Amino acid sequence: MTDKMIARKADGIGWLIFNNPERHNAVSLEMWEAAIRIIADFRADPEVRVVVVRGAGEKSFVSGADISKFDDERAQEAAVRRYEEATEGTYSALRAIEKPTIAMIQGYCIGGGANLAVCCDLRLCSETAKFAIPAAKLGLGYGYARIRRLLEVVHPSFAKEIFFTARQFDAEEARTMGLANRIVPQAELEAYVTDYARTIAGNAPLTVTAIKQIVNEALKDEADRDLAFCDRLVKACFDSEDYAEGRRAFAEKRKPNFKGR
């Protein structure tokens, strides 16, 4: 495990932290590979109910690939393939985790950082957030999967604008496009995100998970949707101990203590 990635757990929240602030949290191969392992650990831990992804420091979320590592990690075909597998593996793992995910964004959210952010369910930003995918300035190609993920968040015309211009969009522009769910003052962002994540963690895990997975099914092409799976998720909620606890807590006018079963 590299010290450039930090994993923390507290109050039902798993914190996935990209820790390379001197390079605006640019990501190397070992960081992507460590992120996959951290996400797998969060997924397997029932005490983790929400995952928050952030960058260390206040200047950047993630600013994309660490160009200083290119000669070592992306010079040869095999190395490029391994790097792409690690990045796509992180995006896929973040998308596949059944638990809610939040991107806490301050400063630069560029290239791979923007790809990472759109893999999260929610994006909570400070007013300092800057979004860009500068592929057209570098001559890079973007595959179907990554563009499809962006289209699940923003309208196609905004997706084209992001790629065609390759420019940086500020937090308010990002909110207009749908990239940002909320904009919070910089000094309040960490406390706001922590409180937001605790609120989600305190809700019934089976219900939250079911909603996330059913929304994901609804976003698939109609022929690929598994409606029987959606029905099973709903039934599991009604059959759960948490449903009984929720009813008791409501009748007793107290906060429910959900167990995720």
N, C-alpha and C positions, 0 to 999 in steps of 0.2 A: 504494500500500500504506500503510495506517495504522500508526502506531507503537503502536496499541492491540492489535495482533496481532503475535506473534513466532513465527518459524519457525526451528528449529535442527535440525541433523543431526549425529549423533555415534554411533560404534560400532553402526551399523546401525539406529539409532533416530531417527525423526522426531518432534520435539517441537512440538506445536501449543499455543501459550500465549495465553490470553486475558488481556491486559495492561491492566486497568482497575481496579487494586486499591483506589483511593480511592473507587470506587463498587461495591465488592465484586464486581468483574469483571462488572458489568452490561454487556449487549451492545447495541451500536448497529447500525444498518443496514450501515454501512461495515465493521464488524467481521465480521458474518456473511458479507458478500460477499468479504472478504479471506480468511476461513476456507475458503471454497470453492476459491479459487485455491491456497491452501497445500496442501489435501488433494490437489488435482489434481497438484501438483508432487511430493508424496510418492508418489503412485500411479505416476507415470511414472519415478521414480528407482529403479533396481534395487538401489542401495546401501542404500535404506531398506527394512528388513524388518519393522519394527514401528512403529506410531504411538502416541505417548502424548499424551493431551489433558489439560491442566491449566490452572489459573488462577494468575496471578501472586500472590506473597505467600502467607501462611498462613491468611488469614481466610476465603477463599472459593474454591470451584471456579468456578462461574458462578451468579450470583444472578438470572438471567432478563433480561428486557428493561430497557434503560436508560430509565426513565420520564422523565428530563429531556429526552430526545430526542423524546418523543411528539408535541409540537406541530409539530415539523418532519417527522417520519417516519411518523406514524400518525394524522394528523388528517383527511386526505382519502382517499376511496376508492382512488384510484390509488396513493397512498403506502402505504396499508395492504396493498394487493395486492403491491407491490414488496417490502415488508418480509416478508410471509408467504412469498413466493417465495424470498427469501434464506435465511430460517430453514429452510424445508423443503429447500431446495437443500443446505444444510450437513448436515442430518440424513441426507438421501439419499446424499450423497457419502461421508459417514462409514460408512454402512451398506454402500455398494456397493464400497468399496475392498477388494481381495482380501487385503490384509495384515492381520494381527492388530492390534486397537486396544485400548488400555487407557485408562480414565479414572482419573486420579490425583486423588482427592477429599479435600479438607480444608476444613472450614468449610462455608459455605452452598452447597447444591446445590439450587437453587430454580427452579421453573417451567421456563423454557427450559433451565436447567442440568440439571435432572433429565431432560428430554427428550434432551439431548445425551448424558448419561451412559448412558442405556439404548440408545443407538445404538452404543455401544462393546461389544466382545466381553467385556471384563472390567472390573470396577470394584474398585479397590484403594483403601481409605479409611484415614484416621486416625480416632482415637476422637473427634475434634472434628467429624466430618461431620454435617450436618443436611440432611435431604431433605424437600421439600414441593412439591406442585403446588397453589397456592392459587387455582385458577380459580373455585371456588365462593364465595370471598370477594370476587371481582371481577366476577362475573356473566359470565365468559368461557365460550364454547363450545369444546369440544375435538373435533376431527375423528377419523374412523375410523383413519387411518394412525397417528396418534400414540398412540391408545389400543391399537391392535394391537401396536405396538412394545413398549409397557409390558407387555402380556399375554404377550409372549414371554419376559419376565424374571420376572414375579411371577404368582402365582395370581390368578384373577379376583376372589376375595373381598378380597385385599389391594389390588388395583387400585381396587376400589370404595371401600375404606376410605381410601386415599390421597386420592381425589377427594371423597368424602362429607364427611370431616372437615376437609380442607384444612389440617391441622395439620402441624407439623414432627415428623419421626421421627428419632431419634438413630441412631448407627452400628450399635448392636447390634440395634435394631428392623429396620433396613435389611437386616442380614445374615439375620435370621430370615425376612424376606419374600423374600430372594433378590436384593435390590438390590445388596448388597455381597458380593463374593467373599471378601475378606480385610479384617481390621481390624488396623492396625499403629500402634504409638505414634507420635505426631506427630513427634517428633524423628528418627525412623527412616524416615519414609515415603518421602522422595525417594530415599534410598539403596536402600531396598527395591524401589521401583518400577524404578529404573535397573537393578539387578541382575536383577530379574524379566524386564525387557524384553530385556536382553542374553542371558539364557538362551534366550528364544524366538528371538531373532535368530540364535543359534548353531545352531539346528536346521535341518533341511532345508526350505527355503522352499516347494518344490513340495508336500511333504507337509502342511505347516501350512496353506497356501492351500487345498489340496484338502479338508482337514477342515472348514475354515471354510465353504467353499461347499457342501459336502454337508450340513452341519448346516442351513444356510440353506434348502436345497432341502427337507429333511425337515420344516421348520417351515411350509412352504407348504401350501395345500389340496391334497389328493391329486391332483386333476385338473390342477393347475398344476405338478406336480413333473416335472423333466426328468431321468429316470433314466439316459438315454443320456449326458447331460452328466456325470453322476456317474461313470459307467463310464470316460469319456474322461479324467477327472481322475486316477482310480486308475491307468489304463494309463500315463499320462504319468509318474507317479512310478516305476513299474517300468521304464520305458524310459529313464530319466534317467541322466546321468553321476553325479548325486548318489547314486543307489541303489548304483552300483558303488563309489563312494567310501565310502559307509557300510559296505559289506561289507568293504572293504579295511581301513578304520580299526578295525573290530571285530576282525578277524583279527590286526592288528598292535598291538592294545591301545593305540591312540592316539585323540586327539580328531579327529573328521572335519572336513574343510575343505569345506563345502558351497558351491556356486557358484550354485545356483538354476537349474540346467539339466541 
